[in-house]
């Protein structure tokens, strides 16, 4: 009997995102992305002048972060000016997650595998 309360796509999503956290290289990259996003949001909402604080998460998550930048530009011209940094942060976080998955897959393929002895 199937459990109706659990969505079917969660195991597939978990399998798809597993390389982002299954090695230290990808975890370290996600930590760098989190720190850069924290610095950006802190400078934007708490600091007196955010300056170029958005450049750090943009550079840390390039090339996919430019999509997040393009999506956040129309929100800047709306009456909800607080929404643009949040859209940029979400887009940058998602691009960092995509980069971490790709980095994790690359790192897992580059591991040296021990040759298994032939069984007789």
Jmol script that loads the backbone (N, CA, C; Angstrom):
load data "model"
ATOM      1  N   UNK A   1       0.837  -1.175   0.000  1.00  0.00           N
ATOM      2  CA  UNK A   1       0.000   0.000   0.000  1.00  0.00           C
ATOM      3  C   UNK A   1       0.885   1.242   0.000  1.00  0.00           C
ATOM      4  N   UNK A   2       0.606   2.162  -0.877  1.00  0.00           N
ATOM      5  CA  UNK A   2       1.383   3.378  -0.988  1.00  0.00           C
ATOM      6  C   UNK A   2       0.961   4.390   0.061  1.00  0.00           C
ATOM      7  N   UNK A   3       1.932   5.135   0.533  1.00  0.00           N
ATOM      8  CA  UNK A   3       1.649   6.208   1.474  1.00  0.00           C
ATOM      9  C   UNK A   3       1.219   7.432   0.675  1.00  0.00           C
ATOM     10  N   UNK A   4      -0.024   7.834   0.810  1.00  0.00           N
ATOM     11  CA  UNK A   4      -0.575   8.926   0.003  1.00  0.00           C
ATOM     12  C   UNK A   4      -0.073  10.288   0.452  1.00  0.00           C
ATOM     13  N   UNK A   5       0.434  10.413   1.678  1.00  0.00           N
ATOM     14  CA  UNK A   5       0.855  11.725   2.164  1.00  0.00           C
ATOM     15  C   UNK A   5       2.264  12.097   1.703  1.00  0.00           C
ATOM     16  N   UNK A   6       3.035  11.149   1.242  1.00  0.00           N
ATOM     17  CA  UNK A   6       4.400  11.435   0.803  1.00  0.00           C
ATOM     18  C   UNK A   6       4.436  11.589  -0.716  1.00  0.00           C
ATOM     19  N   UNK A   7       4.914  12.749  -1.195  1.00  0.00           N
ATOM     20  CA  UNK A   7       4.978  12.950  -2.640  1.00  0.00           C
ATOM     21  C   UNK A   7       5.979  11.991  -3.295  1.00  0.00           C
ATOM     22  N   UNK A   8       5.700  11.634  -4.517  1.00  0.00           N
ATOM     23  CA  UNK A   8       6.539  10.672  -5.225  1.00  0.00           C
ATOM     24  C   UNK A   8       7.827  11.281  -5.740  1.00  0.00           C
ATOM     25  N   UNK A   9       7.854  12.584  -5.957  1.00  0.00           N
ATOM     26  CA  UNK A   9       9.021  13.222  -6.545  1.00  0.00           C
ATOM     27  C   UNK A   9      10.138  13.493  -5.543  1.00  0.00           C
ATOM     28  N   UNK A  10       9.902  13.352  -4.227  1.00  0.00           N
ATOM     29  CA  UNK A  10      10.934  13.641  -3.250  1.00  0.00           C
ATOM     30  C   UNK A  10      12.144  12.717  -3.344  1.00  0.00           C
ATOM     31  N   UNK A  11      11.991  11.405  -3.503  1.00  0.00           N
ATOM     32  CA  UNK A  11      13.201  10.578  -3.646  1.00  0.00           C
ATOM     33  C   UNK A  11      14.015  10.935  -4.889  1.00  0.00           C
ATOM     34  N   UNK A  12      13.348  11.278  -5.963  1.00  0.00           N
ATOM     35  CA  UNK A  12      14.070  11.661  -7.179  1.00  0.00           C
ATOM     36  C   UNK A  12      14.804  12.980  -6.986  1.00  0.00           C
ATOM     37  N   UNK A  13      14.176  13.931  -6.326  1.00  0.00           N
ATOM     38  CA  UNK A  13      14.822  15.211  -6.049  1.00  0.00           C
ATOM     39  C   UNK A  13      15.996  15.020  -5.103  1.00  0.00           C
ATOM     40  N   UNK A  14      15.825  14.187  -4.101  1.00  0.00           N
ATOM     41  CA  UNK A  14      16.912  13.900  -3.168  1.00  0.00           C
ATOM     42  C   UNK A  14      18.087  13.243  -3.888  1.00  0.00           C
ATOM     43  N   UNK A  15      17.806  12.342  -4.803  1.00  0.00           N
ATOM     44  CA  UNK A  15      18.858  11.686  -5.568  1.00  0.00           C
ATOM     45  C   UNK A  15      19.549  12.684  -6.497  1.00  0.00           C
ATOM     46  N   UNK A  16      18.804  13.604  -7.042  1.00  0.00           N
ATOM     47  CA  UNK A  16      19.368  14.605  -7.939  1.00  0.00           C
ATOM     48  C   UNK A  16      20.277  15.592  -7.204  1.00  0.00           C
ATOM     49  N   UNK A  17      19.902  15.962  -5.979  1.00  0.00           N
ATOM     50  CA  UNK A  17      20.665  16.949  -5.217  1.00  0.00           C
ATOM     51  C   UNK A  17      21.722  16.342  -4.303  1.00  0.00           C
ATOM     52  N   UNK A  18      21.813  15.030  -4.220  1.00  0.00           N
ATOM     53  CA  UNK A  18      22.774  14.371  -3.330  1.00  0.00           C
ATOM     54  C   UNK A  18      24.223  14.744  -3.617  1.00  0.00           C
ATOM     55  N   UNK A  19      24.664  14.895  -4.873  1.00  0.00           N
ATOM     56  CA  UNK A  19      26.075  15.264  -5.086  1.00  0.00           C
ATOM     57  C   UNK A  19      26.462  16.610  -4.496  1.00  0.00           C
ATOM     58  N   UNK A  20      25.510  17.454  -4.176  1.00  0.00           N
ATOM     59  CA  UNK A  20      25.835  18.767  -3.613  1.00  0.00           C
ATOM     60  C   UNK A  20      26.330  18.665  -2.180  1.00  0.00           C
ATOM     61  N   UNK A  21      26.063  17.576  -1.499  1.00  0.00           N
ATOM     62  CA  UNK A  21      26.467  17.458  -0.099  1.00  0.00           C
ATOM     63  C   UNK A  21      27.206  16.168   0.213  1.00  0.00           C
ATOM     64  N   UNK A  22      27.534  15.360  -0.777  1.00  0.00           N
ATOM     65  CA  UNK A  22      28.159  14.082  -0.452  1.00  0.00           C
ATOM     66  C   UNK A  22      29.680  14.106  -0.469  1.00  0.00           C
ATOM     67  N   UNK A  23      30.302  15.259  -0.705  1.00  0.00           N
ATOM     68  CA  UNK A  23      31.759  15.358  -0.590  1.00  0.00           C
ATOM     69  C   UNK A  23      32.123  16.720  -0.018  1.00  0.00           C
ATOM     70  N   UNK A  24      33.363  16.825   0.471  1.00  0.00           N
ATOM     71  CA  UNK A  24      33.788  18.041   1.161  1.00  0.00           C
ATOM     72  C   UNK A  24      33.971  19.221   0.213  1.00  0.00           C
ATOM     73  N   UNK A  25      34.316  18.963  -1.006  1.00  0.00           N
ATOM     74  CA  UNK A  25      34.510  20.046  -1.961  1.00  0.00           C
ATOM     75  C   UNK A  25      33.201  20.801  -2.218  1.00  0.00           C
ATOM     76  N   UNK A  26      32.133  20.057  -2.463  1.00  0.00           N
ATOM     77  CA  UNK A  26      30.831  20.686  -2.707  1.00  0.00           C
ATOM     78  C   UNK A  26      30.293  21.352  -1.450  1.00  0.00           C
ATOM     79  N   UNK A  27      30.513  20.738  -0.292  1.00  0.00           N
ATOM     80  CA  UNK A  27      30.059  21.356   0.961  1.00  0.00           C
ATOM     81  C   UNK A  27      30.805  22.661   1.232  1.00  0.00           C
ATOM     82  N   UNK A  28      32.103  22.668   0.968  1.00  0.00           N
ATOM     83  CA  UNK A  28      32.880  23.888   1.146  1.00  0.00           C
ATOM     84  C   UNK A  28      32.419  24.988   0.207  1.00  0.00           C
ATOM     85  N   UNK A  29      32.087  24.603  -1.020  1.00  0.00           N
ATOM     86  CA  UNK A  29      31.572  25.578  -1.980  1.00  0.00           C
ATOM     87  C   UNK A  29      30.236  26.153  -1.499  1.00  0.00           C
ATOM     88  N   UNK A  30      29.364  25.295  -0.982  1.00  0.00           N
ATOM     89  CA  UNK A  30      28.081  25.788  -0.463  1.00  0.00           C
ATOM     90  C   UNK A  30      28.287  26.715   0.730  1.00  0.00           C
ATOM     91  N   UNK A  31      29.313  26.460   1.539  1.00  0.00           N
ATOM     92  CA  UNK A  31      29.612  27.350   2.661  1.00  0.00           C
ATOM     93  C   UNK A  31      30.069  28.728   2.154  1.00  0.00           C
ATOM     94  N   UNK A  32      30.883  28.748   1.109  1.00  0.00           N
ATOM     95  CA  UNK A  32      31.325  30.019   0.531  1.00  0.00           C
ATOM     96  C   UNK A  32      30.122  30.791  -0.031  1.00  0.00           C
ATOM     97  N   UNK A  33      29.220  30.086  -0.687  1.00  0.00           N
ATOM     98  CA  UNK A  33      28.020  30.736  -1.232  1.00  0.00           C
ATOM     99  C   UNK A  33      27.154  31.281  -0.102  1.00  0.00           C
ATOM    100  N   UNK A  34      26.996  30.516   0.971  1.00  0.00           N
ATOM    101  CA  UNK A  34      26.176  30.974   2.098  1.00  0.00           C
ATOM    102  C   UNK A  34      26.780  32.206   2.769  1.00  0.00           C
ATOM    103  N   UNK A  35      28.093  32.225   2.935  1.00  0.00           N
ATOM    104  CA  UNK A  35      28.741  33.395   3.545  1.00  0.00           C
ATOM    105  C   UNK A  35      28.609  34.622   2.645  1.00  0.00           C
ATOM    106  N   UNK A  36      28.793  34.444   1.349  1.00  0.00           N
ATOM    107  CA  UNK A  36      28.676  35.599   0.450  1.00  0.00           C
ATOM    108  C   UNK A  36      27.243  36.126   0.398  1.00  0.00           C
ATOM    109  N   UNK A  37      26.264  35.227   0.432  1.00  0.00           N
ATOM    110  CA  UNK A  37      24.870  35.680   0.463  1.00  0.00           C
ATOM    111  C   UNK A  37      24.529  36.351   1.794  1.00  0.00           C
ATOM    112  N   UNK A  38      25.055  35.825   2.881  1.00  0.00           N
ATOM    113  CA  UNK A  38      24.836  36.454   4.185  1.00  0.00           C
ATOM    114  C   UNK A  38      25.435  37.846   4.244  1.00  0.00           C
ATOM    115  N   UNK A  39      26.631  38.001   3.674  1.00  0.00           N
ATOM    116  CA  UNK A  39      27.259  39.319   3.616  1.00  0.00           C
ATOM    117  C   UNK A  39      26.426  40.283   2.771  1.00  0.00           C
ATOM    118  N   UNK A  40      25.929  39.800   1.636  1.00  0.00           N
ATOM    119  CA  UNK A  40      25.114  40.645   0.767  1.00  0.00           C
ATOM    120  C   UNK A  40      23.833  41.090   1.469  1.00  0.00           C
ATOM    121  N   UNK A  41      23.115  40.142   2.056  1.00  0.00           N
ATOM    122  CA  UNK A  41      21.844  40.496   2.708  1.00  0.00           C
ATOM    123  C   UNK A  41      22.072  41.382   3.926  1.00  0.00           C
ATOM    124  N   UNK A  42      23.153  41.136   4.669  1.00  0.00           N
ATOM    125  CA  UNK A  42      23.466  41.992   5.806  1.00  0.00           C
ATOM    126  C   UNK A  42      23.818  43.402   5.379  1.00  0.00           C
ATOM    127  N   UNK A  43      24.596  43.511   4.318  1.00  0.00           N
ATOM    128  CA  UNK A  43      24.961  44.847   3.833  1.00  0.00           C
ATOM    129  C   UNK A  43      23.760  45.568   3.245  1.00  0.00           C
ATOM    130  N   UNK A  44      22.846  44.830   2.646  1.00  0.00           N
ATOM    131  CA  UNK A  44      21.699  45.468   2.005  1.00  0.00           C
ATOM    132  C   UNK A  44      20.662  45.943   3.020  1.00  0.00           C
ATOM    133  N   UNK A  45      20.337  45.086   3.991  1.00  0.00           N
ATOM    134  CA  UNK A  45      19.261  45.418   4.918  1.00  0.00           C
ATOM    135  C   UNK A  45      19.730  46.073   6.210  1.00  0.00           C
ATOM    136  N   UNK A  46      20.968  45.848   6.623  1.00  0.00           N
ATOM    137  CA  UNK A  46      21.435  46.377   7.903  1.00  0.00           C
ATOM    138  C   UNK A  46      22.407  47.532   7.709  1.00  0.00           C
ATOM    139  N   UNK A  47      23.306  47.402   6.761  1.00  0.00           N
ATOM    140  CA  UNK A  47      24.333  48.418   6.556  1.00  0.00           C
ATOM    141  C   UNK A  47      23.786  49.698   5.964  1.00  0.00           C
ATOM    142  N   UNK A  48      24.538  50.780   6.113  1.00  0.00           N
ATOM    143  CA  UNK A  48      24.071  52.058   5.575  1.00  0.00           C
ATOM    144  C   UNK A  48      24.172  52.141   4.052  1.00  0.00           C
ATOM    145  N   UNK A  49      25.172  51.471   3.477  1.00  0.00           N
ATOM    146  CA  UNK A  49      25.355  51.534   2.032  1.00  0.00           C
ATOM    147  C   UNK A  49      25.805  50.156   1.547  1.00  0.00           C
ATOM    148  N   UNK A  50      24.986  49.470   0.736  1.00  0.00           N
ATOM    149  CA  UNK A  50      25.381  48.119   0.307  1.00  0.00           C
ATOM    150  C   UNK A  50      26.549  48.110  -0.653  1.00  0.00           C
ATOM    151  N   UNK A  51      26.774  49.203  -1.372  1.00  0.00           N
ATOM    152  CA  UNK A  51      27.903  49.284  -2.285  1.00  0.00           C
ATOM    153  C   UNK A  51      27.887  48.162  -3.315  1.00  0.00           C
ATOM    154  N   UNK A  52      28.988  47.478  -3.439  1.00  0.00           N
ATOM    155  CA  UNK A  52      29.109  46.381  -4.397  1.00  0.00           C
ATOM    156  C   UNK A  52      29.025  45.021  -3.706  1.00  0.00           C
ATOM    157  N   UNK A  53      28.247  44.934  -2.648  1.00  0.00           N
ATOM    158  CA  UNK A  53      28.165  43.673  -1.910  1.00  0.00           C
ATOM    159  C   UNK A  53      27.504  42.567  -2.726  1.00  0.00           C
ATOM    160  N   UNK A  54      26.742  42.915  -3.738  1.00  0.00           N
ATOM    161  CA  UNK A  54      26.126  41.903  -4.593  1.00  0.00           C
ATOM    162  C   UNK A  54      27.111  41.250  -5.544  1.00  0.00           C
ATOM    163  N   UNK A  55      28.295  41.836  -5.676  1.00  0.00           N
ATOM    164  CA  UNK A  55      29.293  41.262  -6.576  1.00  0.00           C
ATOM    165  C   UNK A  55      29.870  39.965  -6.026  1.00  0.00           C
ATOM    166  N   UNK A  56      29.937  39.824  -4.692  1.00  0.00           N
ATOM    167  CA  UNK A  56      30.522  38.619  -4.110  1.00  0.00           C
ATOM    168  C   UNK A  56      29.694  37.366  -4.395  1.00  0.00           C
ATOM    169  N   UNK A  57      28.399  37.369  -4.123  1.00  0.00           N
ATOM    170  CA  UNK A  57      27.637  36.165  -4.486  1.00  0.00           C
ATOM    171  C   UNK A  57      27.539  35.974  -5.996  1.00  0.00           C
ATOM    172  N   UNK A  58      27.562  37.059  -6.742  1.00  0.00           N
ATOM    173  CA  UNK A  58      27.506  36.955  -8.198  1.00  0.00           C
ATOM    174  C   UNK A  58      28.753  36.258  -8.746  1.00  0.00           C
ATOM    175  N   UNK A  59      29.914  36.625  -8.213  1.00  0.00           N
ATOM    176  CA  UNK A  59      31.160  35.990  -8.660  1.00  0.00           C
ATOM    177  C   UNK A  59      31.291  34.565  -8.131  1.00  0.00           C
ATOM    178  N   UNK A  60      30.788  34.319  -6.922  1.00  0.00           N
ATOM    179  CA  UNK A  60      30.930  32.986  -6.327  1.00  0.00           C
ATOM    180  C   UNK A  60      30.066  31.954  -7.038  1.00  0.00           C
ATOM    181  N   UNK A  61      28.973  32.376  -7.632  1.00  0.00           N
ATOM    182  CA  UNK A  61      28.051  31.420  -8.244  1.00  0.00           C
ATOM    183  C   UNK A  61      27.940  31.561  -9.749  1.00  0.00           C
ATOM    184  N   UNK A  62      28.876  32.261 -10.354  1.00  0.00           N
ATOM    185  CA  UNK A  62      28.856  32.410 -11.817  1.00  0.00           C
ATOM    186  C   UNK A  62      29.026  31.043 -12.465  1.00  0.00           C
ATOM    187  N   UNK A  63      28.513  30.778 -13.593  1.00  0.00           N
ATOM    188  CA  UNK A  63      27.817  31.584 -14.584  1.00  0.00           C
ATOM    189  C   UNK A  63      26.302  31.569 -14.408  1.00  0.00           C
ATOM    190  N   UNK A  64      25.767  30.671 -13.579  1.00  0.00           N
ATOM    191  CA  UNK A  64      24.312  30.576 -13.467  1.00  0.00           C
ATOM    192  C   UNK A  64      23.701  31.738 -12.699  1.00  0.00           C
ATOM    193  N   UNK A  65      24.498  32.450 -11.921  1.00  0.00           N
ATOM    194  CA  UNK A  65      23.952  33.548 -11.126  1.00  0.00           C
ATOM    195  C   UNK A  65      23.502  34.722 -11.982  1.00  0.00           C
ATOM    196  N   UNK A  66      23.985  34.801 -13.194  1.00  0.00           N
ATOM    197  CA  UNK A  66      23.539  35.899 -14.061  1.00  0.00           C
ATOM    198  C   UNK A  66      22.057  35.758 -14.407  1.00  0.00           C
ATOM    199  N   UNK A  67      21.533  34.545 -14.372  1.00  0.00           N
ATOM    200  CA  UNK A  67      20.081  34.367 -14.556  1.00  0.00           C
ATOM    201  C   UNK A  67      19.319  34.963 -13.390  1.00  0.00           C
ATOM    202  N   UNK A  68      19.825  34.764 -12.175  1.00  0.00           N
ATOM    203  CA  UNK A  68      19.198  35.380 -11.002  1.00  0.00           C
ATOM    204  C   UNK A  68      19.248  36.884 -11.043  1.00  0.00           C
ATOM    205  N   UNK A  69      20.332  37.419 -11.579  1.00  0.00           N
ATOM    206  CA  UNK A  69      20.444  38.870 -11.727  1.00  0.00           C
ATOM    207  C   UNK A  69      19.430  39.386 -12.735  1.00  0.00           C
ATOM    208  N   UNK A  70      19.276  38.692 -13.848  1.00  0.00           N
ATOM    209  CA  UNK A  70      18.313  39.124 -14.866  1.00  0.00           C
ATOM    210  C   UNK A  70      16.877  39.050 -14.363  1.00  0.00           C
ATOM    211  N   UNK A  71      16.579  38.068 -13.528  1.00  0.00           N
ATOM    212  CA  UNK A  71      15.224  37.942 -12.990  1.00  0.00           C
ATOM    213  C   UNK A  71      14.936  39.029 -11.966  1.00  0.00           C
ATOM    214  N   UNK A  72      15.947  39.459 -11.221  1.00  0.00           N
ATOM    215  CA  UNK A  72      15.710  40.446 -10.165  1.00  0.00           C
ATOM    216  C   UNK A  72      15.659  41.881 -10.672  1.00  0.00           C
ATOM    217  N   UNK A  73      16.100  42.136 -11.877  1.00  0.00           N
ATOM    218  CA  UNK A  73      16.104  43.513 -12.388  1.00  0.00           C
ATOM    219  C   UNK A  73      14.690  44.100 -12.522  1.00  0.00           C
ATOM    220  N   UNK A  74      13.689  43.378 -13.060  1.00  0.00           N
ATOM    221  CA  UNK A  74      12.351  43.995 -13.132  1.00  0.00           C
ATOM    222  C   UNK A  74      11.736  44.288 -11.766  1.00  0.00           C
ATOM    223  N   UNK A  75      12.103  43.541 -10.735  1.00  0.00           N
ATOM    224  CA  UNK A  75      11.549  43.796  -9.408  1.00  0.00           C
ATOM    225  C   UNK A  75      12.074  45.093  -8.815  1.00  0.00           C
ATOM    226  N   UNK A  76      13.205  45.567  -9.291  1.00  0.00           N
ATOM    227  CA  UNK A  76      13.762  46.807  -8.769  1.00  0.00           C
ATOM    228  C   UNK A  76      12.939  48.019  -9.186  1.00  0.00           C
ATOM    229  N   UNK A  77      12.244  47.926 -10.282  1.00  0.00           N
ATOM    230  CA  UNK A  77      11.449  49.051 -10.774  1.00  0.00           C
ATOM    231  C   UNK A  77      10.002  49.008 -10.295  1.00  0.00           C
ATOM    232  N   UNK A  78       9.678  48.052  -9.450  1.00  0.00           N
ATOM    233  CA  UNK A  78       8.324  47.995  -8.908  1.00  0.00           C
ATOM    234  C   UNK A  78       8.246  48.837  -7.639  1.00  0.00           C
ATOM    235  N   UNK A  79       7.061  48.928  -7.067  1.00  0.00           N
ATOM    236  CA  UNK A  79       6.898  49.702  -5.844  1.00  0.00           C
ATOM    237  C   UNK A  79       7.435  48.949  -4.632  1.00  0.00           C
ATOM    238  N   UNK A  80       7.659  47.646  -4.761  1.00  0.00           N
ATOM    239  CA  UNK A  80       8.200  46.835  -3.674  1.00  0.00           C
ATOM    240  C   UNK A  80       9.714  46.748  -3.823  1.00  0.00           C
ATOM    241  N   UNK A  81      10.420  47.793  -3.395  1.00  0.00           N
ATOM    242  CA  UNK A  81      11.866  47.838  -3.600  1.00  0.00           C
ATOM    243  C   UNK A  81      12.610  46.832  -2.739  1.00  0.00           C
ATOM    244  N   UNK A  82      12.008  46.352  -1.649  1.00  0.00           N
ATOM    245  CA  UNK A  82      12.657  45.359  -0.799  1.00  0.00           C
ATOM    246  C   UNK A  82      12.666  43.978  -1.446  1.00  0.00           C
ATOM    247  N   UNK A  83      11.876  43.791  -2.493  1.00  0.00           N
ATOM    248  CA  UNK A  83      11.750  42.472  -3.114  1.00  0.00           C
ATOM    249  C   UNK A  83      12.931  42.138  -4.015  1.00  0.00           C
ATOM    250  N   UNK A  84      13.546  43.112  -4.629  1.00  0.00           N
ATOM    251  CA  UNK A  84      14.633  42.861  -5.571  1.00  0.00           C
ATOM    252  C   UNK A  84      15.829  42.140  -4.933  1.00  0.00           C
ATOM    253  N   UNK A  85      16.314  42.545  -3.739  1.00  0.00           N
ATOM    254  CA  UNK A  85      17.429  41.803  -3.146  1.00  0.00           C
ATOM    255  C   UNK A  85      17.060  40.375  -2.771  1.00  0.00           C
ATOM    256  N   UNK A  86      15.817  40.155  -2.377  1.00  0.00           N
ATOM    257  CA  UNK A  86      15.403  38.794  -2.036  1.00  0.00           C
ATOM    258  C   UNK A  86      15.336  37.904  -3.267  1.00  0.00           C
ATOM    259  N   UNK A  87      14.844  38.434  -4.366  1.00  0.00           N
ATOM    260  CA  UNK A  87      14.806  37.653  -5.612  1.00  0.00           C
ATOM    261  C   UNK A  87      16.223  37.357  -6.075  1.00  0.00           C
ATOM    262  N   UNK A  88      17.111  38.337  -5.957  1.00  0.00           N
ATOM    263  CA  UNK A  88      18.511  38.123  -6.317  1.00  0.00           C
ATOM    264  C   UNK A  88      19.144  37.059  -5.422  1.00  0.00           C
ATOM    265  N   UNK A  89      18.859  37.103  -4.112  1.00  0.00           N
ATOM    266  CA  UNK A  89      19.441  36.133  -3.183  1.00  0.00           C
ATOM    267  C   UNK A  89      18.924  34.725  -3.458  1.00  0.00           C
ATOM    268  N   UNK A  90      17.635  34.584  -3.745  1.00  0.00           N
ATOM    269  CA  UNK A  90      17.074  33.262  -4.047  1.00  0.00           C
ATOM    270  C   UNK A  90      17.644  32.732  -5.361  1.00  0.00           C
ATOM    271  N   UNK A  91      17.720  33.584  -6.371  1.00  0.00           N
ATOM    272  CA  UNK A  91      18.294  33.159  -7.649  1.00  0.00           C
ATOM    273  C   UNK A  91      19.755  32.770  -7.518  1.00  0.00           C
ATOM    274  N   UNK A  92      20.498  33.518  -6.716  1.00  0.00           N
ATOM    275  CA  UNK A  92      21.904  33.201  -6.505  1.00  0.00           C
ATOM    276  C   UNK A  92      22.055  31.922  -5.692  1.00  0.00           C
ATOM    277  N   UNK A  93      21.195  31.715  -4.702  1.00  0.00           N
ATOM    278  CA  UNK A  93      21.263  30.481  -3.909  1.00  0.00           C
ATOM    279  C   UNK A  93      20.950  29.259  -4.773  1.00  0.00           C
ATOM    280  N   UNK A  94      19.963  29.375  -5.637  1.00  0.00           N
ATOM    281  CA  UNK A  94      19.642  28.255  -6.533  1.00  0.00           C
ATOM    282  C   UNK A  94      20.773  27.994  -7.520  1.00  0.00           C
ATOM    283  N   UNK A  95      21.393  29.046  -8.032  1.00  0.00           N
ATOM    284  CA  UNK A  95      22.512  28.831  -8.953  1.00  0.00           C
ATOM    285  C   UNK A  95      23.712  28.245  -8.215  1.00  0.00           C
ATOM    286  N   UNK A  96      23.909  28.615  -6.961  1.00  0.00           N
ATOM    287  CA  UNK A  96      24.960  28.001  -6.161  1.00  0.00           C
ATOM    288  C   UNK A  96      24.695  26.528  -5.913  1.00  0.00           C
ATOM    289  N   UNK A  97      23.428  26.169  -5.737  1.00  0.00           N
ATOM    290  CA  UNK A  97      23.071  24.767  -5.557  1.00  0.00           C
ATOM    291  C   UNK A  97      23.322  23.971  -6.835  1.00  0.00           C
ATOM    292  N   UNK A  98      22.993  24.551  -7.977  1.00  0.00           N
ATOM    293  CA  UNK A  98      23.264  23.884  -9.260  1.00  0.00           C
ATOM    294  C   UNK A  98      24.764  23.697  -9.443  1.00  0.00           C
ATOM    295  N   UNK A  99      25.546  24.739  -9.134  1.00  0.00           N
ATOM    296  CA  UNK A  99      26.993  24.628  -9.253  1.00  0.00           C
ATOM    297  C   UNK A  99      27.552  23.586  -8.301  1.00  0.00           C
ATOM    298  N   UNK A 100      27.000  23.501  -7.081  1.00  0.00           N
ATOM    299  CA  UNK A 100      27.475  22.513  -6.113  1.00  0.00           C
ATOM    300  C   UNK A 100      27.171  21.094  -6.574  1.00  0.00           C
ATOM    301  N   UNK A 101      26.018  20.884  -7.193  1.00  0.00           N
ATOM    302  CA  UNK A 101      25.691  19.560  -7.740  1.00  0.00           C
ATOM    303  C   UNK A 101      26.680  19.191  -8.833  1.00  0.00           C
ATOM    304  N   UNK A 102      26.958  20.131  -9.728  1.00  0.00           N
ATOM    305  CA  UNK A 102      27.918  19.863 -10.803  1.00  0.00           C
ATOM    306  C   UNK A 102      29.320  19.625 -10.252  1.00  0.00           C
ATOM    307  N   UNK A 103      29.712  20.391  -9.249  1.00  0.00           N
ATOM    308  CA  UNK A 103      31.019  20.217  -8.626  1.00  0.00           C
ATOM    309  C   UNK A 103      31.105  18.874  -7.894  1.00  0.00           C
ATOM    310  N   UNK A 104      30.028  18.484  -7.225  1.00  0.00           N
ATOM    311  CA  UNK A 104      30.004  17.196  -6.547  1.00  0.00           C
ATOM    312  C   UNK A 104      30.067  16.026  -7.502  1.00  0.00           C
ATOM    313  N   UNK A 105      29.367  16.138  -8.619  1.00  0.00           N
ATOM    314  CA  UNK A 105      29.441  15.071  -9.636  1.00  0.00           C
ATOM    315  C   UNK A 105      30.844  14.975 -10.227  1.00  0.00           C
ATOM    316  N   UNK A 106      31.461  16.129 -10.479  1.00  0.00           N
ATOM    317  CA  UNK A 106      32.814  16.123 -11.013  1.00  0.00           C
ATOM    318  C   UNK A 106      33.788  15.508 -10.011  1.00  0.00           C
ATOM    319  N   UNK A 107      33.664  15.875  -8.746  1.00  0.00           N
ATOM    320  CA  UNK A 107      34.571  15.347  -7.725  1.00  0.00           C
ATOM    321  C   UNK A 107      34.385  13.847  -7.538  1.00  0.00           C
ATOM    322  N   UNK A 108      33.162  13.366  -7.619  1.00  0.00           N
ATOM    323  CA  UNK A 108      32.943  11.923  -7.450  1.00  0.00           C
ATOM    324  C   UNK A 108      33.480  11.144  -8.644  1.00  0.00           C
ATOM    325  N   UNK A 109      33.473  11.726  -9.816  1.00  0.00           N
ATOM    326  CA  UNK A 109      34.033  11.037 -10.989  1.00  0.00           C
ATOM    327  C   UNK A 109      35.556  11.034 -10.979  1.00  0.00           C
ATOM    328  N   UNK A 110      36.157  12.008 -10.299  1.00  0.00           N
ATOM    329  CA  UNK A 110      37.607  12.101 -10.278  1.00  0.00           C
ATOM    330  C   UNK A 110      38.261  11.273  -9.174  1.00  0.00           C
ATOM    331  N   UNK A 111      37.469  10.689  -8.294  1.00  0.00           N
ATOM    332  CA  UNK A 111      38.035   9.849  -7.245  1.00  0.00           C
ATOM    333  C   UNK A 111      38.726   8.642  -7.855  1.00  0.00           C
ATOM    334  N   UNK A 112      39.828   8.283  -7.241  1.00  0.00           N
ATOM    335  CA  UNK A 112      40.554   7.100  -7.695  1.00  0.00           C
ATOM    336  C   UNK A 112      39.888   5.887  -7.067  1.00  0.00           C
ATOM    337  N   UNK A 113      39.466   5.003  -7.887  1.00  0.00           N
ATOM    338  CA  UNK A 113      38.793   3.800  -7.410  1.00  0.00           C
ATOM    339  C   UNK A 113      39.822   2.685  -7.259  1.00  0.00           C
ATOM    340  N   UNK A 114      39.709   1.962  -6.177  1.00  0.00           N
ATOM    341  CA  UNK A 114      40.584   0.817  -5.945  1.00  0.00           C
ATOM    342  C   UNK A 114      40.144  -0.327  -6.851  1.00  0.00           C
ATOM    343  N   UNK A 115      41.087  -0.944  -7.538  1.00  0.00           N
ATOM    344  CA  UNK A 115      40.685  -2.088  -8.377  1.00  0.00           C
ATOM    345  C   UNK A 115      40.291  -3.263  -7.493  1.00  0.00           C
ATOM    346  N   UNK A 116      39.196  -3.876  -7.831  1.00  0.00           N
ATOM    347  CA  UNK A 116      38.707  -5.029  -7.086  1.00  0.00           C
ATOM    348  C   UNK A 116      39.400  -6.283  -7.590  1.00  0.00           C
ATOM    349  N   UNK A 117      39.853  -7.117  -6.677  1.00  0.00           N
ATOM    350  CA  UNK A 117      40.473  -8.372  -7.127  1.00  0.00           C
ATOM    351  C   UNK A 117      39.426  -9.296  -7.716  1.00  0.00           C
ATOM    352  N   UNK A 118      39.856 -10.046  -8.686  1.00  0.00           N
ATOM    353  CA  UNK A 118      38.940 -10.976  -9.344  1.00  0.00           C
ATOM    354  C   UNK A 118      38.605 -12.111  -8.383  1.00  0.00           C
ATOM    355  N   UNK A 119      37.343 -12.404  -8.313  1.00  0.00           N
ATOM    356  CA  UNK A 119      36.925 -13.513  -7.448  1.00  0.00           C
ATOM    357  C   UNK A 119      36.896 -14.787  -8.257  1.00  0.00           C
ATOM    358  N   UNK A 120      37.313 -15.841  -7.634  1.00  0.00           N
ATOM    359  CA  UNK A 120      37.323 -17.129  -8.340  1.00  0.00           C
ATOM    360  C   UNK A 120      36.330 -18.088  -7.772  1.00  0.00           C
TER     361      UNK A 120
END
end "model"
wireframe off; spacefill off
backbone 0.3
color backbone group
